Amino acid sequence: MKIVVINKMLKPKHRDRITEIACRIGAEVCFTETENDLPSGFESPDIVYGFGVNIARTQKSLQWLCVPSAGVDYLMRPGTFANEDCLLSNSSGAYGVTIAEHMIAVTLVMMRRLTEVFGETSHGVWGSPRAQRSIKDSRVTVLGTGDIGSCFARRARAFEPERIIGVNRSGVCNDPSYDRVVSVDALDEILPETDLLAMSLPSTPQTRDILSRERIALLPKGAYIVNVGRGSAIDEDALADSLESGHLGGAALDVFRTEPLPQDSRLWKTKGLLITPHVAGNLTLEHTLDTNVAMFCEDLENFAEGRPLRYAVDRSRGY
């Protein structure tokens, strides 16, 4: 069995852990920074841990692709796998902490109007106090109650909001951070009572355009939106219109329909929009990287023993 690990962020402890398991199960492993730089003998691996799309597309020998990301929508297209029976797993569950912290950070930046303050102080201007908002006593709606959404809800709870409502497909979530959880069918009823809408949805046919122009209009004047899931979930033009008109109090987007965001996009100059370049997650926090590697190692042992992968992707759902 041959394993290719494509990840330039790994530290010696991570390589040692993967190598130890590979030796124990009788596998060979190589580490590389790109899938275009495979050493001799590893051109047709059995397992890839990393972004090995080209390998998946060309190598029928591939039995399992484990990607270090949570989102897998780019792998759902027909023809992605030369071996249609190839197993697919992701790293959903590794990013909750880092992305939730990002969500809290951008929410506070918007509500405390810190971009305006920093803009003044960076030019040597001692500004005056201005009206601000608070997470305390706000009505928070979390659209997508998976690992990321629930990690955010737990942290938002510490700020004493009026309530936190979770919205998902089933209307069921056992995390006690939510005051109530409803199905997506009730979204139109929840939006008019939402001061902060936190979105962390995967890209599926059901989630694309879920926040349409009509639904943005349902939000009360002064509401805020944070999106860290997929850009396809929001009508970007409608969002920009609502921000420019002053209906929304602000929005923070880490994800966009087209990435990188084109230089001619109107979003760059949209009033009240906080843009970050898809950096809420990634493997830059040691906790995230440690968890990511641990998840792969757990499933590597599962694979070797013929057990189901714990972090397998349900292709019928797209996540």
N, C-alpha and C positions, 0 to 999 in steps of 0.2 A: 504494500500500500504506500502511495506517495502523496505527501501533503505539501501544498504550497501556501505559505503565509505571506500576504501582501499588505504590509503595514509599516510605514517608516516611523511611526510614533512609538513602537515597542521599545521597552527598556530591557536590559539584560535579565532582570528577574522574570519578565514575561516570556522571553525566548527560552529561558531555562525551564520554566514550567511546561511550556508546550513541548519542548524537546524531551523532557522526562516522560511525559505521557506517551509521546510517539515511540520512544524506545520500549516502553512497557508493553505497548500493543503490537510491536513488531513493524512499525512504520518508519519510512524515511521522511524527513522534513527539510525544507529549504525556506529561507527567509529572503524576501526581495522587496524593493520599494515600488516596483511597477510590474504589471503582468507582461510587459514587453521585454523584460530583462530576466527571463527564466534561465537558470543554469542547465547545462547539458544533462539529460536524463529526466528532467521534470517538465518536459513540454506537454505531456499528457497526464496530468495528475488525477488522482482519485478524489481528492478533497482540496478545496480552496477556501481559505479564510481571508477574506479581503474583497476588494472590488475587482472581481475577475470576470467581467462581462464578456470580454473577447474570448477567454478560455471557455466559458460556458457555451458561447455561440459556435465554437469550432471543434470542441473536443467531446466526442461521444463517450470517452472513458470517464468523464466527470460524474461521480456518484452523489456528491453533496457540495453545494455552495453555501457558505456561511458568510453573510455580509455584516460588517461592523456598524451598519446603520439601522435605524428603526424603520424608515420608509423603504418600501420595495416596489413602488408603483412602476419604476423604470424597468423592472424585471418581469412585469406581467404581460409585456407585448408578445405576440406570436413570433416564433422563430428565435427567441432569446436563448433557448437551450437546444444544443444538438442532441442531447439525450433527454427526451421528454419525461423520463422517469427520474431525472436528477432531483434529489431532495434539496429544499431551499429553507434556510433558517435566517433569522435576522437577530438584531441585538436590542429589540424592544424590551425595555426594563433597565437598560444601562444609563438612559439619558434623563430620567425623571428629575434627579437632583439638580444637575447643571441647567436644564432648560427651565425648571421652576424658579430657580434663582434669577435667571434672566427675565422671566415674566414679572417677578416682583420688582426687579430693578427698573424696567422700562415703565411699569405702572406708576411707580413713585416719581420717576422723572417727569412723566406727563402730568400727574395730579399736583405735584409740587412746582411745576413749571420751571424745572431746573435748566432746561435748554436756554430759556430766556435769561435766567440769572447768570449762567455761565457765559452766555454771549456778551453780557454787559461787563462782567468782571474780567474776561479775557482781554477786553479793550480798556481796562483801567477805570471802568465806570462803577461807582458806588450807587447801586440802584435803590429803589424804594420797595417796600413790601407790596405784594399783589395778592389778589384773591386766589386761594388754593382749594383743592379738594382733598379728601382723605378716603383711604380704604375703610376706615372705621365708619360704621353705619351705612356703608354702601351695599347695594343689592348686587351680588356677584353671581354671574351665570358661567358655568364651565361647560363648554361644548366639546365633548370628548372626555370621558372619565377613565381613560386608561392610565398607564403609569405616569405619564407627564401631567395630565390634567389633575389626577388625584394628588400627586406631589405638590402641585401648585395650590390646590385646595387646602391641603394641610398647612402650608405656610401662610396662605391668606387668612386662615382661621385665626392666627395669632394677632392679626390686626383688628379683630373684633368687628367684622362686617355685620350688617343687619341680618343677612342670611346668605347662604351659598347653595345654589341649585345646580345639580348636575344634569346634563342632557346627553343621552346616548341612544343606541338603537333599541335596546331592550327595556329601558326604563328601570333597570336594576343595577345597583352598585352597593356593595356592603361597606364601603369606606365611611366611617363615622364623621368625616369632615363635612359631609353634605347634610344640609337640613332636609333636603328632599331630592329625589332623582326622578326624572320624567323621561319619557321616550321622545324621540325627535319629532313625533307627530304633534307634540304640545309646544314646539318651539315658538310658534307665532303668538301663543298666549303668554309666554315667558318674556319675550323680548321687550314689550312695553314696560316691564317692571325690572329692567336691567340697567344698572349704572356702569357696570364693568363686564364686558363679554370677553372671556378668555377662551381662545380656540386652539385645540391641539389635535386636529383630525388627520387621519391618513387620507391619501388620495384614492378614492373609489368612485364608481359611478354614482353612488348615493350621496357622497359628500361634495362632489364638484358643483360649484355655484350654489352651495347651500345658503350662503349669505348673499342673497340677491339684492337688487335695488329695492324691491318691495320690503324685504325684511330689514334692511338698513333703515328704511323709513319708519319701521315700527319701534326702533329704539328711541327712548326719550331724549329730548334736547340735552346736550351736555354729556351724553354717554361716551364711554371709552371702549376701544376694541384693541385686543392684543392677539396676534396670530403667529403661532410658532409651528403650525402643522404643515399644511401645503397651501401654496398661493392660489391653487385652483379652486379653493373653497370660497373665495370672495370675488365679487364683481368689483374690480379695481377702479373702473371709471365711476361707478356709483359711489364708491367709498370716497374718492377724491372730490366728487361733487358735493357730498354731504359734509366733508370737512371744510371745503371752500365756502359753503353757504353758512357755516357756523352751527349747523344742526348737531354734529358730533363735537364733543369736547376735545377729542384727540384719538389717534390710532398709532399703534406700534406694530410694524410688520418686519418679521425676520425672514419671511418666505414670499416668493412672488411667482406669478405665472411664467415669466421668463427670467431665467437667472444665467449670468449676472443681469441685473436690471439695466435695460438699454439706456444709453446716455440721453436719448431723446424722449424718454418716458416722462410724462407730466408729473409722475409721483415724486420725482426729485424736488420739485418746487411746490408741492402741495402743502398748504398751510396746515399746521397741526399734525403733520405726519412724521413719526420717528422711524427712520430706516436703519436697520442693521443687516449686514450682508450674509445672512444664513449662518450666523455664528453662535446661536443660542446653545447648540449641542456640540458636535465634534468631539474629539478625543483630547482636548487640551487640559481638562482637569484630571488629576491623577486618579481620583475616585472613579471617574467615568471609564478611564482606560483599564483600571484594575477590574472593574465589574465586567466590562466588555470581554476581556480575555478569559475571566473566570467562567463566563457563560459558554464561550466556545469550548473551553477545556471540559466542562461538564458534559456537553453534548458530544465531544470527541470520544469520551469514555462510553457514552450511551451508544454511539454509532458502532464502536468496536465490539460491544457486547450484544449488538443486534436489538437494542431497545429503541423505542420511539424517541425522536429528538424532542427535548423539552421546549425548545424555542423554534419549532417548525412553523413556517408560514402556512396559513390556510389560504390556498390560492383561490378558492371560491369566494372568499371575502376580500382578498387583496392585502391582508396583513396578518 
